[in-house]
């Protein structure tokens, strides 16, 4: 294992003692487990509001790394990209049930496979919790996204 294969581990488990609103920007960003699920196209049922995930990735998601191709400038490429923030985290009900931001907002802990727990950036993928190898790029998808509805592991 090389230095690049590990996540910079915090000296404390800040996510257990701080509220989301108290976290620094670096602490906030480190919560992302890199699953890529939030960057998939979702469909919402007009009748009951249920949100369906698809296996179609946003044009900005690198399907191999499960990271945004241009995170700082993503809204210039995708104007309706939602900026997850300390102010809106509790209102974004479509966030994956395994999302660290959602879990902490609900008063729960991080899953055992989370990179901050394991110290390994690939632990989300190794646990089968990322979309790596399962998502397809938006430009390769058929316009009828209902063809791609999936149930990701929770």
BALOBA-1460 file (C-alpha; in Angstrom, 3 decimals):
// residues 154
<rec num="1" residu="x" x="0.000" y="0.000" z="0.000"/>
<rec num="2" residu="x" x="1.410" y="3.354" z="-1.004"/>
<rec num="3" residu="x" x="0.897" y="6.736" z="0.546"/>
<rec num="4" residu="x" x="-1.589" y="7.557" z="-2.255"/>
<rec num="5" residu="x" x="-3.708" y="4.500" z="-1.341"/>
<rec num="6" residu="x" x="-4.645" y="5.845" z="2.060"/>
<rec num="7" residu="x" x="-6.952" y="8.600" z="3.185"/>
<rec num="8" residu="x" x="-5.502" y="11.293" z="5.411"/>
<rec num="9" residu="x" x="-6.964" y="10.183" z="8.689"/>
<rec num="10" residu="x" x="-8.098" y="12.890" z="11.078"/>
<rec num="11" residu="x" x="-6.425" y="12.880" z="14.454"/>
<rec num="12" residu="x" x="-9.843" y="12.753" z="16.057"/>
<rec num="13" residu="x" x="-13.188" y="11.332" z="15.022"/>
<rec num="14" residu="x" x="-14.636" y="14.795" z="14.530"/>
<rec num="15" residu="x" x="-17.828" y="13.475" z="12.899"/>
<rec num="16" residu="x" x="-18.757" y="11.920" z="16.258"/>
<rec num="17" residu="x" x="-18.346" y="15.114" z="18.265"/>
<rec num="18" residu="x" x="-19.226" y="17.931" z="15.857"/>
<rec num="19" residu="x" x="-22.522" y="18.805" z="14.288"/>
<rec num="20" residu="x" x="-22.472" y="19.200" z="10.525"/>
<rec num="21" residu="x" x="-22.852" y="22.967" z="10.929"/>
<rec num="22" residu="x" x="-19.696" y="23.093" z="13.095"/>
<rec num="23" residu="x" x="-17.413" y="21.333" z="10.619"/>
<rec num="24" residu="x" x="-14.705" y="23.073" z="8.662"/>
<rec num="25" residu="x" x="-14.896" y="22.921" z="4.880"/>
<rec num="26" residu="x" x="-12.150" y="20.257" z="4.807"/>
<rec num="27" residu="x" x="-13.977" y="18.153" z="7.396"/>
<rec num="28" residu="x" x="-17.224" y="18.538" z="5.443"/>
<rec num="29" residu="x" x="-15.626" y="17.488" z="2.148"/>
<rec num="30" residu="x" x="-13.910" y="14.492" z="3.781"/>
<rec num="31" residu="x" x="-17.326" y="13.059" z="4.690"/>
<rec num="32" residu="x" x="-17.992" y="12.155" z="1.057"/>
<rec num="33" residu="x" x="-17.421" y="8.407" z="0.688"/>
<rec num="34" residu="x" x="-17.079" y="8.629" z="-3.099"/>
<rec num="35" residu="x" x="-19.972" y="6.288" z="-3.873"/>
<rec num="36" residu="x" x="-21.228" y="8.401" z="-6.790"/>
<rec num="37" residu="x" x="-24.903" y="7.622" z="-6.065"/>
<rec num="38" residu="x" x="-25.864" y="11.268" z="-5.640"/>
<rec num="39" residu="x" x="-24.552" y="11.944" z="-9.163"/>
<rec num="40" residu="x" x="-26.908" y="9.502" z="-10.843"/>
<rec num="41" residu="x" x="-30.030" y="10.625" z="-12.642"/>
<rec num="42" residu="x" x="-33.106" y="10.116" z="-10.512"/>
<rec num="43" residu="x" x="-36.762" y="10.001" z="-11.491"/>
<rec num="44" residu="x" x="-39.526" y="11.125" z="-9.170"/>
<rec num="45" residu="x" x="-43.032" y="9.688" z="-9.356"/>
<rec num="46" residu="x" x="-45.448" y="12.578" z="-9.822"/>
<rec num="47" residu="x" x="-48.204" y="10.817" z="-7.866"/>
<rec num="48" residu="x" x="-46.464" y="9.694" z="-4.691"/>
<rec num="49" residu="x" x="-43.122" y="11.547" z="-4.837"/>
<rec num="50" residu="x" x="-41.085" y="8.307" z="-4.676"/>
<rec num="51" residu="x" x="-37.571" y="8.748" z="-6.057"/>
<rec num="52" residu="x" x="-36.131" y="6.091" z="-8.353"/>
<rec num="53" residu="x" x="-32.413" y="5.864" z="-8.951"/>
<rec num="54" residu="x" x="-31.082" y="5.032" z="-12.376"/>
<rec num="55" residu="x" x="-27.710" y="3.668" z="-13.421"/>
<rec num="56" residu="x" x="-27.167" y="6.716" z="-15.641"/>
<rec num="57" residu="x" x="-24.433" y="9.013" z="-14.404"/>
<rec num="58" residu="x" x="-24.342" y="12.767" z="-14.710"/>
<rec num="59" residu="x" x="-22.159" y="13.895" z="-17.593"/>
<rec num="60" residu="x" x="-19.633" y="15.179" z="-15.029"/>
<rec num="61" residu="x" x="-19.261" y="11.911" z="-13.088"/>
<rec num="62" residu="x" x="-16.192" y="9.843" z="-13.897"/>
<rec num="63" residu="x" x="-17.733" y="6.373" z="-13.704"/>
<rec num="64" residu="x" x="-14.378" y="4.765" z="-12.824"/>
<rec num="65" residu="x" x="-13.344" y="7.035" z="-9.966"/>
<rec num="66" residu="x" x="-16.889" y="8.019" z="-8.878"/>
<rec num="67" residu="x" x="-15.678" y="11.605" z="-8.615"/>
<rec num="68" residu="x" x="-16.773" y="14.722" z="-10.459"/>
<rec num="69" residu="x" x="-14.606" y="15.543" z="-13.481"/>
<rec num="70" residu="x" x="-14.602" y="19.248" z="-12.563"/>
<rec num="71" residu="x" x="-16.014" y="19.578" z="-9.055"/>
<rec num="72" residu="x" x="-15.191" y="23.273" z="-8.502"/>
<rec num="73" residu="x" x="-16.860" y="24.282" z="-11.782"/>
<rec num="74" residu="x" x="-19.565" y="21.632" z="-12.081"/>
<rec num="75" residu="x" x="-22.478" y="24.065" z="-12.042"/>
<rec num="76" residu="x" x="-21.058" y="25.784" z="-15.112"/>
<rec num="77" residu="x" x="-21.314" y="22.441" z="-16.939"/>
<rec num="78" residu="x" x="-24.542" y="21.273" z="-15.254"/>
<rec num="79" residu="x" x="-26.517" y="24.331" z="-14.113"/>
<rec num="80" residu="x" x="-29.048" y="22.269" z="-12.131"/>
<rec num="81" residu="x" x="-26.387" y="20.402" z="-10.162"/>
<rec num="82" residu="x" x="-27.428" y="20.577" z="-6.507"/>
<rec num="83" residu="x" x="-24.804" y="21.929" z="-4.131"/>
<rec num="84" residu="x" x="-25.070" y="19.870" z="-0.960"/>
<rec num="85" residu="x" x="-24.554" y="22.193" z="1.988"/>
<rec num="86" residu="x" x="-24.904" y="22.379" z="5.726"/>
<rec num="87" residu="x" x="-28.056" y="24.402" z="5.139"/>
<rec num="88" residu="x" x="-29.850" y="21.988" z="2.795"/>
<rec num="89" residu="x" x="-28.587" y="18.532" z="3.802"/>
<rec num="90" residu="x" x="-31.698" y="17.759" z="5.827"/>
<rec num="91" residu="x" x="-34.062" y="18.732" z="2.995"/>
<rec num="92" residu="x" x="-32.494" y="16.606" z="0.259"/>
<rec num="93" residu="x" x="-34.502" y="13.465" z="0.840"/>
<rec num="94" residu="x" x="-33.233" y="11.883" z="-2.384"/>
<rec num="95" residu="x" x="-29.721" y="11.509" z="-1.004"/>
<rec num="96" residu="x" x="-28.736" y="7.836" z="-0.729"/>
<rec num="97" residu="x" x="-29.563" y="6.171" z="2.583"/>
<rec num="98" residu="x" x="-25.861" y="5.317" z="2.958"/>
<rec num="99" residu="x" x="-24.674" y="8.909" z="2.447"/>
<rec num="100" residu="x" x="-22.509" y="10.134" z="5.334"/>
<rec num="101" residu="x" x="-24.103" y="13.576" z="5.231"/>
<rec num="102" residu="x" x="-27.580" y="12.095" z="5.451"/>
<rec num="103" residu="x" x="-26.579" y="9.605" z="8.165"/>
<rec num="104" residu="x" x="-25.003" y="12.282" z="10.355"/>
<rec num="105" residu="x" x="-27.945" y="14.651" z="9.799"/>
<rec num="106" residu="x" x="-30.202" y="11.823" z="11.033"/>
<rec num="107" residu="x" x="-28.056" y="11.340" z="14.148"/>
<rec num="108" residu="x" x="-26.500" y="8.085" z="12.937"/>
<rec num="109" residu="x" x="-22.862" y="7.064" z="12.621"/>
<rec num="110" residu="x" x="-20.696" y="6.352" z="9.611"/>
<rec num="111" residu="x" x="-20.798" y="2.844" z="8.148"/>
<rec num="112" residu="x" x="-17.848" y="0.553" z="8.882"/>
<rec num="113" residu="x" x="-16.762" y="0.680" z="5.223"/>
<rec num="114" residu="x" x="-16.504" y="4.494" z="5.110"/>
<rec num="115" residu="x" x="-13.011" y="5.717" z="4.096"/>
<rec num="116" residu="x" x="-12.719" y="7.826" z="7.261"/>
<rec num="117" residu="x" x="-13.189" y="4.646" z="9.288"/>
<rec num="118" residu="x" x="-11.050" y="2.304" z="7.171"/>
<rec num="119" residu="x" x="-8.337" y="4.745" z="6.107"/>
<rec num="120" residu="x" x="-8.623" y="3.337" z="2.575"/>
<rec num="121" residu="x" x="-10.137" y="5.421" z="-0.249"/>
<rec num="122" residu="x" x="-11.368" y="2.312" z="-2.112"/>
<rec num="123" residu="x" x="-13.250" y="0.886" z="0.877"/>
<rec num="124" residu="x" x="-16.595" y="2.135" z="-0.469"/>
<rec num="125" residu="x" x="-15.984" y="0.281" z="-3.725"/>
<rec num="126" residu="x" x="-14.601" y="-2.805" z="-1.957"/>
<rec num="127" residu="x" x="-17.769" y="-2.967" z="0.165"/>
<rec num="128" residu="x" x="-19.912" y="-2.896" z="-2.985"/>
<rec num="129" residu="x" x="-21.359" y="0.472" z="-2.063"/>
<rec num="130" residu="x" x="-20.183" y="2.580" z="-5.014"/>
<rec num="131" residu="x" x="-21.507" y="2.817" z="-8.559"/>
<rec num="132" residu="x" x="-18.096" y="2.031" z="-10.028"/>
<rec num="133" residu="x" x="-18.538" y="-0.548" z="-12.759"/>
<rec num="134" residu="x" x="-22.333" y="-0.289" z="-12.522"/>
<rec num="135" residu="x" x="-23.118" y="3.193" z="-13.841"/>
<rec num="136" residu="x" x="-23.110" y="4.238" z="-17.465"/>
<rec num="137" residu="x" x="-22.219" y="7.673" z="-18.807"/>
<rec num="138" residu="x" x="-25.143" y="9.923" z="-19.672"/>
<rec num="139" residu="x" x="-24.000" y="10.247" z="-23.277"/>
<rec num="140" residu="x" x="-24.316" y="6.461" z="-23.759"/>
<rec num="141" residu="x" x="-27.830" y="6.195" z="-22.309"/>
<rec num="142" residu="x" x="-31.124" y="5.991" z="-24.159"/>
<rec num="143" residu="x" x="-33.310" y="9.080" z="-23.594"/>
<rec num="144" residu="x" x="-35.916" y="6.932" z="-21.785"/>
<rec num="145" residu="x" x="-34.302" y="6.772" z="-18.356"/>
<rec num="146" residu="x" x="-36.979" y="4.405" z="-17.045"/>
<rec num="147" residu="x" x="-34.980" y="1.672" z="-18.801"/>
<rec num="148" residu="x" x="-32.212" y="2.191" z="-16.256"/>
<rec num="149" residu="x" x="-34.077" y="2.166" z="-12.941"/>
<rec num="150" residu="x" x="-32.032" y="0.235" z="-10.377"/>
<rec num="151" residu="x" x="-32.043" y="-0.548" z="-6.683"/>
<rec num="152" residu="x" x="-28.586" y="0.140" z="-5.339"/>
<rec num="153" residu="x" x="-27.320" y="-1.653" z="-2.258"/>
<rec num="154" residu="x" x="-28.344" y="0.059" z="0.941"/>
